[in-house]
Amino acid sequence: MANTPKQGEKVSADCPHCGFSQLESAFAKSTFCRKCGQHYSIEKLLAKEVASLKGPSIFDKLSKMVAGEKVRDICCFSCGHRQQVSSAAQSSLCPQCSSYVDLRDFKIAGPFGRSIQTQGEIVITAKGDVTSAKIACGAAVIEGKLRGQLLCTGEARMKVQGRFLGELDAHLLVIDKKADIEFARVVKARGVEVHGKISANIHCDGCVKVASGGVLDGSIQARSFVVEKGGYFSGELAIGQDELTQPELGEAAGGPEFRPA
C-alpha cells in the first residue's frame, strides 16, 4: 500500500535542482539526476510525500455522521464484485474472491509519487501534485494536478482549472460547475455529467449529459447523449457505436456544432 513499498516497486523522484522526473527504487535513499547530474536525497522527497498524505479530518468524519451515512457500495479491484459495507469500516474481504479491500480515505495536499489502491475516497487538493503511475479508488475529488492514471470505480468529481494531463477511467465522471478543464488524454467513463466547462475526447459506455450552464467541446462517443436547456455542445458526436472512423464521427454529429432545441 501507500506506506509500505513492495519489492521492485518504483517511485517518481523529481530532481530539486532542475525538476527532471525519473523512476527510482522505492528502497533507494539517494540518486543522481539523469539530466543535470546533481545528487539529491530520495528520503527527503518521500518525507514530503508522507506530509502530503493525510487521513480524513474530524470535520469530514462528523459530516458523514450528521448525514446519516450507514453503508456504502464498493467494488473489488480483483474480480469486480460489488458489495455494501459499513461506512465506518477501514477494510473488508471480497465475498466472491476473498481479496483484501482497503477502505481508507486519503487527502493529498502536496507532492506525491506513490501508488494507492483503496475503495475509499481520494481527495487531491488544489496544492496536490500527483505523479504516481496509478491511483485506484472508490471515489475521487480532484482539484490539483495528476499526471498518472486515475481508476475510479465510483464517482470522480473534477474541480480542476486548466489542462489536465492525467489518464482518467471512472464509473461516473462529474464536472463541477466551477471547473474549466482541457483533458490531454482520452477520458473513459460509464457515465458523464457536465456542469462546468470542458474540452475532451470522451469514450462513454453510458450517457453523457450536459447540464444547464455546462459547456462541452470535443469528440464524444457514447451510448446516449443529452443536452439540457441552457447547456452547450460543440464538436463530433457518435451515438451507440463501439468503433468509428473519423469521417463517421463527423457524419454522426451532423455538422460542427450542436445546440439543444
C-alpha positions in Angstrom: 0.0 0.0 0.0 0.9 3.6 0.1 3.3 3.5 3.1 4.8 0.0 2.6 6.9 -0.3 -0.6 7.0 -3.7 -2.3 10.0 -5.5 -3.9 10.6 -4.0 -7.3 8.3 -1.0 -6.8 9.4 2.2 -8.4 8.7 5.8 -7.2 8.8 9.0 -9.2 11.7 11.2 -8.0 11.7 14.8 -9.2 15.1 16.5 -9.2 15.0 19.6 -6.8 17.7 21.2 -9.0 16.2 21.0 -12.5 12.8 19.4 -12.0 13.5 16.3 -14.1 11.4 13.3 -13.1 12.8 9.8 -13.1 11.8 6.4 -11.6 13.9 5.0 -8.8 13.7 2.0 -6.5 11.3 2.6 -3.5 14.2 1.5 -1.3 16.8 3.9 -2.7 18.0 6.6 -0.2 19.6 9.0 -2.8 20.3 9.2 -6.5 21.9 11.3 -9.3 19.7 13.2 -11.7 20.0 11.7 -15.2 19.6 15.1 -16.8 21.7 17.6 -14.8 23.9 15.1 -12.9 23.2 16.6 -9.4 22.9 14.4 -6.4 19.8 14.6 -4.2 18.1 12.7 -1.4 15.1 10.5 -2.2 14.4 10.0 1.5 13.7 13.7 1.9 11.3 13.6 -1.1 9.4 10.7 0.4 9.3 12.5 3.7 7.5 15.4 1.9 5.0 12.8 0.5 4.2 11.5 3.9 3.4 15.0 5.0 1.2 15.5 1.9 -0.8 12.3 2.5 -3.5 12.8 5.2 -6.5 11.0 6.5 -10.0 12.5 6.7 -10.3 15.4 9.1 -12.6 15.4 12.2 -14.9 17.7 10.3 -15.2 15.2 7.4 -16.0 12.4 9.9 -18.6 14.5 11.7 -20.2 15.5 8.3 -20.7 11.8 7.4 -22.2 11.1 10.8 -24.6 14.0 10.5 -25.5 12.9 7.0 -26.5 9.6 8.5 -24.3 7.6 6.1 -24.6 3.9 7.2 -23.4 1.8 4.3 -21.5 2.4 1.0 -21.2 0.4 -2.2 -17.7 -0.9 -3.0 -16.2 -2.8 -5.9 -13.4 -5.4 -5.7 -10.5 -4.5 -7.9 -9.6 -8.2 -8.4 -12.9 -9.6 -9.6 -15.3 -6.6 -10.0 -17.8 -7.9 -7.4 -19.8 -5.2 -5.8 -21.0 -5.3 -2.2 -22.2 -3.0 0.6 -20.1 -2.4 3.7 -20.4 -0.2 6.8 -19.2 3.4 6.2 -17.1 3.1 9.4 -15.1 0.1 8.1 -11.5 0.6 7.3 -11.1 -2.7 5.3 -13.0 -5.7 4.1 -12.7 -9.0 2.2 -14.4 -9.7 -1.1 -17.1 -12.4 -0.5 -16.5 -13.7 -4.1 -12.7 -14.0 -4.5 -11.6 -13.3 -0.8 -9.3 -10.5 -1.9 -8.4 -7.8 0.7 -10.1 -4.5 0.1 -8.7 -1.3 1.7 -11.4 1.2 2.5 -9.4 4.1 3.9 -9.9 7.7 2.7 -6.8 9.8 1.8 -6.3 13.5 1.2 -3.2 14.6 -0.9 -2.2 18.2 -0.3 1.3 18.3 -1.8 3.8 16.4 -4.0 3.1 12.6 -4.1 4.5 9.8 -6.3 3.4 6.6 -4.7 0.6 4.2 -5.9 -2.6 3.9 -3.9 -5.4 1.3 -4.1 -8.4 1.8 -1.9 -12.1 1.7 -2.2 -12.2 4.8 0.0 -12.2 8.4 -1.3 -9.1 10.1 -2.7 -9.1 13.9 -2.5 -6.4 15.8 -4.4 -6.5 19.4 -3.1 -5.5 22.4 -5.2 -2.0 22.1 -3.8 -1.8 18.4 -4.6 0.7 17.3 -7.3 0.4 13.5 -8.0 3.0 11.9 -10.3 2.3 8.2 -9.3 1.8 5.7 -12.1 -1.7 4.7 -10.8 -4.2 5.7 -8.3 -7.2 3.3 -7.9 -10.1 4.3 -5.6 -13.8 4.1 -4.9 -14.4 7.8 -5.2 -12.3 10.9 -6.0 -12.4 14.7 -5.8 -9.8 16.3 -8.0 -8.7 20.0 -7.7 -5.0 19.7 -8.2 -2.5 18.1 -10.6 -2.4 14.4 -11.6 0.0 13.1 -14.3 -0.6 9.4 -13.9 -3.6 7.1 -14.2 -6.8 7.5 -12.1 -9.1 4.5 -11.9 -12.3 5.2 -10.0 -15.0 2.6 -9.6 -17.5 5.2 -8.3 -17.9 8.9 -8.8 -14.9 11.1 -9.8 -15.7 14.8 -9.3 -13.4 17.2 -11.2 -12.9 20.8 -10.0 -9.8 21.5 -12.0 -8.9 24.8 -13.6 -6.6 24.4 -16.6 -5.1 21.5 -18.5 -5.4 18.0 -17.0 -2.5 15.7 -18.0 -3.7 12.5 -16.3 -5.4 9.5 -17.7 -9.0 9.1 -16.3 -11.2 6.0 -16.1 -14.3 6.4 -13.9 -17.7 4.8 -13.4 -19.3 8.3 -13.2 -17.4 11.4 -14.1 -18.9 14.7 -12.8 -17.5 18.0 -14.0 -18.1 20.6 -11.3 -19.8 24.0 -12.0 -16.5 25.9 -11.3 -14.4 23.6 -13.4 -12.7 24.7 -16.7 -10.7 21.7 -17.9 -8.9 20.7 -21.1 -8.2 16.9 -21.0 -4.9 16.0 -22.7 -5.9 12.3 -22.9 -8.9 10.2 -23.8 -11.5 10.2 -21.0 -13.2 6.8 -20.3 -16.4 6.5 -18.2 -19.7 4.7 -17.8 -21.5 8.0 -17.3 -20.6 11.7 -17.6 -22.3 14.8 -16.2 -21.0 18.2 -17.3 -21.9 21.2 -15.1 -18.8 23.3 -15.8 -16.7 23.7 -18.9 -14.5 21.0 -20.5 -12.7 20.2 -23.7 -12.2 16.5 -24.1 -12.2 13.3 -26.2 -14.7 11.1 -24.3 -15.5 7.4 -24.7 -18.6 6.6 -22.6 -20.3 3.3 -22.2 -23.5 5.0 -21.0 -24.9 8.5 -21.1 -23.1 11.8 -21.5 -25.3 14.7 -20.1 -24.5 18.4 -20.5 -26.5 20.1 -17.7 -27.8 23.7 -17.8 -24.9 26.0 -17.8 -22.5 23.2 -18.9 -20.2 23.6 -21.9 -18.7 20.6 -23.7 -16.3 20.9 -26.6 -14.7 17.8 -28.2 -15.2 14.4 -29.7 -17.8 12.2 -28.0 -18.5 8.5 -28.4 -21.4 7.4 -26.1 -24.5 5.1 -25.9 -26.7 8.2 -25.4 -26.3 11.9 -25.3 -28.4 14.6 -23.6 -28.1 18.4 -23.6 -30.4 20.2 -21.2 -31.8 23.6 -21.9 -29.0 26.1 -21.2 -26.3 23.6 -22.0 -23.9 23.8 -25.0 -22.0 21.2 -27.1 -19.6 21.7 -30.0 -17.7 19.0 -31.7 -18.0 15.5 -33.1 -20.6 13.0 -31.8 -21.1 9.3 -32.3 -24.0 7.5 -30.6 -24.4 3.8 -29.9 -21.3 2.6 -31.8 -18.2 1.0 -30.4 -15.6 1.9 -33.1 -15.9 4.8 -35.6 -13.6 6.2 -38.1 -13.0 10.0 -38.2 -15.4 10.5 -41.2 -18.2 8.6 -39.4 -17.8 10.8 -36.3 -18.4 13.8 -38.5 -21.4 12.3 -40.1 -22.9 11.3 -36.8 -22.5 14.8 -35.5 -24.4 16.3 -38.4 -22.1 19.2 -38.5 -19.5 21.0 -36.3 -21.9 22.3 -33.6 -25.0 21.0 -31.7 -27.3 23.1 -29.6 -30.5 21.9 -27.8 -33.8 22.8 -29.3 
